[in-house]
Amino acid sequence: MCHVYVRGDSLADVLITDHEYPNRVSHTLITKVLDKSAAKYPSNSSPTLNESTCDFSQANVYLAKYQNVREADLLTKIQNDVDEMILHNTSKVVLQRGEKLDYSVKKSEGLRMQSKAFYKTAQPSNFLKLLFSLL
């Protein structure tokens, strides 16, 4: 992915990343590097700046810092933390549902056994025997 930013004061920056690197973070990095360059080399100071006369060491510092997006960008770090909390809470809910499901299965097994016992005692032949024994 190629990110290009050209400012009104004729400063430009190009950043090449993979598709997984967040676009917003890429543009933040470009903006910071251009702001530092503009502060260090104002446009009215020397009209003949070129690569050999400029010190771009600050750009390397930013590139090193932005290798780990979570550490470099607060919003990305917060989003990742929120995603982890949601995942943790979802797994906890799934485990609780599993426990409730196990409890429900045990209860239904008990009810099934009780209904079988009731069925055996409530069959018409047993009912008639019980009725005649009471008379």
C-alpha positions as CSV (number, residue, x, y, z in Angstrom):
1,M,0.0,0.0,0.0
2,C,1.5,3.4,-1.0
3,H,0.5,6.4,1.1
4,V,1.3,9.8,-0.4
5,Y,0.8,13.2,1.2
6,V,1.7,16.5,-0.5
7,R,1.3,19.6,1.6
8,G,0.5,23.2,0.4
9,D,4.1,24.2,1.3
10,S,5.4,21.7,-1.3
11,L,6.6,19.2,1.2
12,A,5.7,15.6,0.3
13,D,6.1,12.2,2.0
14,V,5.6,8.7,0.8
15,L,5.1,5.7,3.0
16,I,4.8,2.1,1.8
17,T,3.1,-0.4,4.0
18,D,1.4,-3.8,3.7
19,H,-2.4,-4.0,3.6
20,E,-2.7,-4.9,7.2
21,Y,-1.1,-1.7,8.5
22,P,-3.9,0.8,9.4
23,N,-4.4,3.7,7.0
24,R,-5.1,6.2,9.8
25,V,-1.8,5.3,11.5
26,S,0.1,5.6,8.2
27,H,-1.3,9.1,7.7
28,T,-0.5,10.1,11.3
29,L,3.1,9.0,10.8
30,I,3.4,10.9,7.5
31,T,2.0,14.0,9.1
32,K,4.4,13.9,12.1
33,V,7.4,13.4,9.8
34,L,6.3,16.3,7.6
35,D,5.6,18.6,10.6
36,K,9.1,17.9,12.0
37,S,10.7,18.5,8.6
38,A,8.8,21.7,8.2
39,A,9.9,22.9,11.7
40,K,13.5,21.9,11.1
41,Y,13.7,23.3,7.5
42,P,11.2,26.2,7.1
43,S,10.3,26.8,3.4
44,N,11.7,30.4,3.5
45,S,15.1,29.3,4.9
46,S,16.7,27.7,1.9
47,P,15.1,27.1,-1.5
48,T,17.7,24.6,-2.6
49,L,17.2,21.8,-0.1
50,N,17.9,18.3,-1.3
51,E,18.5,14.9,0.1
52,S,22.2,15.3,0.6
53,T,21.8,18.5,2.6
54,C,18.9,17.4,4.8
55,D,19.1,15.2,7.9
56,F,16.3,12.7,7.9
57,S,17.3,10.9,11.1
58,Q,14.1,11.8,12.8
59,A,12.2,9.9,10.2
60,N,14.1,6.8,11.1
61,V,13.1,7.3,14.8
62,Y,9.5,7.5,13.8
63,L,9.7,4.5,11.5
64,A,11.2,2.5,14.4
65,K,8.5,3.7,16.8
66,Y,5.6,3.0,14.4
67,Q,6.7,-0.6,13.8
68,N,4.5,-1.6,16.7
69,V,1.2,0.0,16.0
70,R,-0.3,-0.6,19.4
71,E,2.6,1.2,21.1
72,A,2.7,4.1,18.6
73,D,-1.0,4.9,18.3
74,L,-3.1,5.3,21.4
75,L,-6.4,4.9,19.6
76,T,-5.3,1.5,18.1
77,K,-4.1,0.4,21.5
78,I,-7.5,1.3,23.1
79,Q,-9.4,-0.4,20.3
80,N,-7.3,-3.6,20.7
81,D,-7.8,-3.5,24.5
82,V,-11.6,-3.1,24.0
83,D,-11.6,-6.0,21.5
84,E,-9.7,-8.2,24.0
85,M,-12.2,-7.3,26.8
86,I,-15.1,-8.1,24.5
87,L,-13.6,-11.5,23.6
88,H,-12.9,-12.3,27.3
89,N,-16.5,-11.4,28.3
90,T,-17.9,-13.4,25.3
91,S,-15.9,-16.4,26.3
92,K,-17.1,-16.1,29.9
93,V,-20.7,-15.9,28.8
94,V,-20.2,-18.9,26.5
95,L,-18.8,-20.9,29.4
96,Q,-21.7,-19.8,31.7
97,R,-24.2,-20.9,29.0
98,G,-22.4,-24.3,28.8
99,E,-22.8,-24.7,32.5
100,K,-26.5,-23.8,32.3
101,L,-26.9,-26.2,29.4
102,D,-25.3,-29.0,31.4
103,Y,-27.6,-28.2,34.3
104,S,-30.6,-28.2,31.9
105,V,-29.6,-31.6,30.5
106,K,-29.4,-33.1,34.0
107,K,-32.8,-31.6,34.9
108,S,-34.3,-32.9,31.7
109,E,-32.9,-36.4,32.3
110,G,-34.5,-36.3,35.8
111,L,-37.8,-35.3,34.3
112,R,-37.6,-38.0,31.7
113,M,-37.0,-40.6,34.4
114,Q,-40.0,-39.3,36.4
115,S,-42.2,-39.2,33.3
116,K,-41.3,-42.9,32.6
117,A,-42.2,-43.8,36.1
118,F,-45.4,-41.9,35.9
119,Y,-46.2,-43.6,32.5
120,K,-45.7,-47.0,34.0
121,T,-48.0,-46.3,36.9
122,A,-50.6,-44.5,34.9
123,Q,-51.2,-47.2,32.3
124,P,-54.9,-48.2,32.0
125,S,-54.3,-51.7,33.3
126,N,-52.5,-50.5,36.4
127,F,-55.2,-47.8,36.9
128,L,-58.0,-50.4,36.7
129,K,-56.1,-52.6,39.2
130,L,-55.8,-49.7,41.6
131,L,-59.4,-48.8,41.2
132,F,-60.7,-52.3,41.9
133,S,-58.4,-52.7,44.8
134,L,-60.0,-49.5,46.3
135,L,-63.6,-50.9,45.9
